[in-house]
Every structure is written in structure tokens, then in C-alpha cells.
Amino acid sequence: MIKIAICDDEKEAVLQHEDIVKRSLKSCGIGYEIAAYTRSSNLLSDIADDHFFFDLILLDIEMPGVTGMELTGQIKPHLPNVKIIFITSHIEYAVDAFELSVFRYVPKSELADRLVSAVTDAARLIELEAGKEYRIQGAGRMEKIPYKDIFYIRRDGGKNAVICSQSGISKVRKSLQQVYEELQTPEFLFIDRGCIVNIIQIMKISGDMAYLKNGEALPVSRSHLQEVKRQINQFWGAHI
């Protein structure tokens, strides 16, 4: 069951978007629960004050009071892994949407075609992420770390690795290369010989530094920089 919020100051737009979401998810057999909002302040209050959880939020950018851009910045600390789809008439916002790690940008002029694929792609990714976990097993120890919660994995000596995730630090008695091969997903990439980063956690690349959603900045080696940029461009190119 995917929990979805739709927010637009125009009631007719909310109903239109809700209809597209329902038809899109029914067609691919994905269960859903939808909450509709015509006031951005009500959505923010439900999330920040009443701890409502959403997997996916559809936001109009041009709303009175708090814009979709501003609202996203206020929501992310409470729901760091939420997928955001921006719906707007102004194409210039696409660059800012990238900076906010928004899942996809849908122009209103192409709503009928683009929103269907945006919603279904987001829903499938949410289901996929929910089922992916890295398991650490040892003497008297069993730990499962969801892929979506992992920020990065670094080498700890020659034969060990350390996973930095939302739940803290976890040590693995395996080489970094072994951990990388076990992950078996393109979401993780080497930014130098001693560090793997989860691409969905990267906010931006500036110079030779990768800036992550948890506030950390990690150096990207010169030998990996072009390939890292290529993979990030390829990944985000499919989402905006």
C-alpha cells in the first residue's frame, strides 16, 4: 500500500490529478491510499505536527502562501525519503527541482502523458526500495539495513567496511568490493577506491565533492569524477 498526498490550491486540479493517479496505479495493480489538500499549510501541519507519513507527494509549484518549492524544503526533514512530483506551468523550475532531489517534474501542458509515467515509475521504485535490505550476519548478530537508508559505505582497513546509514554506523567483516558486489544495484557507485555512495542520497556534485542529504560532503577522486557525473546525470535524467 503506497500512501500518496496531492496538493494544489485549485480543487479541480486536485480531482484531475487524483483521477490520473488512481487510473495509473490500478492499471499496474499497485495498492494506494490518497489524501487530498488544497492548502499547503494543512499538508505541512499533518506531516510536521501530526506525523502523517507519505511515500509520494504530488505538488503544484505555484501556490499562494508557501510555494511547492518552499514546502518541499520543509517536508524533507520529516520525510527524507519521500518521492516528490512537481506539477507546474513554468519549465524554468526544473533546475531547482533537480537541486531539491525531486523525483520528477511534470509540465501542465503535458500532464495527460507525463503524469501517468511519473506516478507509475515512482510507485514501482517505492515498492522496490521497500524490499531491498542489506543483511549483516555474524556470531550472535543479525542486522538488516534498507538500501534507501544507506548514505555511503567506506573501507575500514583492508578487509572490513563501514556502512553509514540513517540508523548509525554498522561494521561489516568484508572488503568494500565484496559489499559492493552483494548490493547488486546501480544505485550504489564508487566515488573513490575507498568509498561507495548511494546515488539517491547525493544532493549535488560541486568541484570534487559530493554533497549528501545528511549534510556530509565526501571527496570524489579525480579518476572517478567523470564517471560519477555521468552516472548521476543518467540517473536524474530519468527523473526530471
Residue pairs with C-beta under 8 A, 6 or more apart in sequence:
1 31
1 32
1 33
2 25
2 30
2 31
2 32
2 33
2 55
2 56
2 123
2 126
2 127
3 32
3 33
3 35
3 53
3 54
3 55
3 56
4 21
4 32
4 33
4 34
4 35
4 54
4 55
4 56
4 57
4 58
5 34
5 35
5 36
5 37
5 43
5 52
5 54
5 56
5 57
5 58
6 14
6 17
6 18
6 21
6 34
6 35
6 36
6 37
6 57
6 58
7 14
7 36
7 37
7 38
7 39
7 40
7 43
7 57
7 58
7 59
7 60
7 63
7 68
7 71
8 14
8 17
8 37
8 38
8 58
8 59
8 60
8 63
8 87
9 38
9 39
9 40
9 60
9 63
9 64
10 38
10 60
11 38
13 60
13 87
14 36
14 37
14 38
15 36
16 111
17 58
17 87
17 115
18 34
18 36
20 111
20 112
20 115
20 116
20 119
21 32
21 34
21 58
21 115
21 119
22 32
22 34
23 116
24 115
24 116
24 119
24 120
24 123
25 31
25 32
25 119
25 120
25 123
27 120
28 120
28 123
28 124
30 120
30 123
30 124
30 127
32 123
35 46
35 52
35 54
37 43
39 65
40 59
40 63
40 65
40 66
40 67
40 68
40 71
41 65
41 66
43 57
43 71
43 75
44 66
44 71
44 74
44 75
46 52
47 54
47 75
47 78
47 79
48 74
48 75
48 78
51 78
53 79
54 79
54 82
55 82
55 83
55 126
56 82
56 83
56 84
56 85
56 103
56 119
56 122
56 123
56 126
57 75
57 82
57 83
57 84
57 85
58 85
58 87
58 119
59 68
59 71
59 72
59 84
59 85
59 86
59 87
60 68
60 87
60 88
61 67
61 68
61 69
61 86
61 87
61 88
61 90
61 93
62 68
62 88
62 89
62 90
63 71
66 74
68 86
68 88
69 93
69 96
69 97
69 100
72 84
72 100
72 102
73 100
75 82
75 84
76 82
76 100
76 213
80 166
80 213
81 129
81 148
81 149
83 103
83 122
83 125
83 126
84 100
84 102
84 103
85 102
85 103
85 104
85 105
85 106
85 115
85 118
85 119
85 122
86 93
86 97
86 102
86 104
86 105
86 106
87 106
87 108
87 111
87 115
88 105
88 106
88 107
88 108
89 107
89 108
89 109
91 107
93 105
94 105
94 240
97 105
97 240
98 236
98 240
99 203
99 204
101 200
101 203
101 213
102 239
102 240
103 118
103 122
103 125
103 239
104 114
104 118
104 121
104 122
104 239
104 240
105 240
106 114
106 115
106 118
107 114
129 146
129 147
129 148
130 146
132 146
132 147
132 148
132 185
133 144
133 145
133 146
133 147
134 144
134 145
134 147
134 150
134 163
134 179
134 182
134 183
135 142
135 143
135 144
135 145
136 142
136 143
136 144
136 145
136 163
136 170
136 172
137 143
138 173
143 170
145 163
145 165
145 167
145 170
147 183
147 185
147 187
147 198
148 198
148 200
149 165
149 166
149 167
150 163
150 164
150 165
150 188
150 198
150 201
151 164
151 165
151 166
151 197
151 198
151 201
151 212
151 213
151 214
151 216
152 164
152 195
152 196
152 197
152 198
152 201
152 212
152 216
152 218
153 161
153 162
153 163
153 164
153 176
153 179
153 180
153 188
153 195
153 196
154 161
154 162
154 164
154 176
154 194
154 195
154 196
155 161
155 162
155 175
155 176
155 193
155 194
155 195
156 162
156 171
158 175
159 173
159 174
159 175
160 171
160 172
160 173
160 174
160 175
161 171
161 172
161 174
161 175
161 176
161 178
161 179
162 169
162 170
162 171
162 172
163 169
163 170
163 171
163 172
163 179
166 214
172 179
174 182
176 194
176 195
176 196
179 196
180 188
180 190
180 196
183 196
186 199
186 231
186 235
187 198
187 199
187 200
188 196
188 197
188 198
188 199
189 196
189 197
189 199
189 227
189 228
189 231
190 196
190 224
191 197
191 210
191 218
191 219
191 220
191 221
191 224
191 228
192 219
192 220
192 221
192 223
192 224
193 221
195 218
197 210
197 212
197 218
199 231
199 232
199 235
201 212
201 213
201 214
202 210
202 211
202 212
202 213
202 232
203 211
203 212
203 213
204 210
204 211
205 211
205 220
205 228
205 229
205 232
208 219
208 220
208 221
208 222
208 225
209 217
209 218
209 219
209 220
210 217
210 218
210 219
210 220
210 228
211 217
212 218
220 228
